[in-house]
Amino acid sequence: MERSLTELELRKKLALLTTEHRDLDAAIEALRASGSTDQLQIARLKKRKLLLRDQIAIIEDQLLPDIIA
């Protein structure tokens, strides 16, 4: 049974995901700058980056109080 993460655990996970997202951005840019023609690798990195963005958004939603409630 999966337990709910504490706010501290969520913030740590958010920091890790944000760092990985930023690193992927740098990796994609480095591949482009080097003139890489490996579009498959670039596409995979972009897909991973999108998945991270979605995970980041979910955690941010959990951390921010629902103001409109």
C-alpha positions, 0 to 999 in steps of 0.5 A: 500500500502506497503512503502519502508523501510528506511536504518535505518529501514532495519538495525533495522530489520536486527539486530532483525532478527540476534538476533533471529537467534542467539537465535534459534541457542542457543535453538537448541543447548540447546535442543540437550545438554539436550538430548531432543528427541523432533525431531519435536520441533528441526525441527520446530526451524531449519525451523524457523532459515532457514526462518530467514536466508533467510530474513537476506540475503534479507535485506543484499542485499537491504543494500549493493550497487550493485557493479557490476551494 
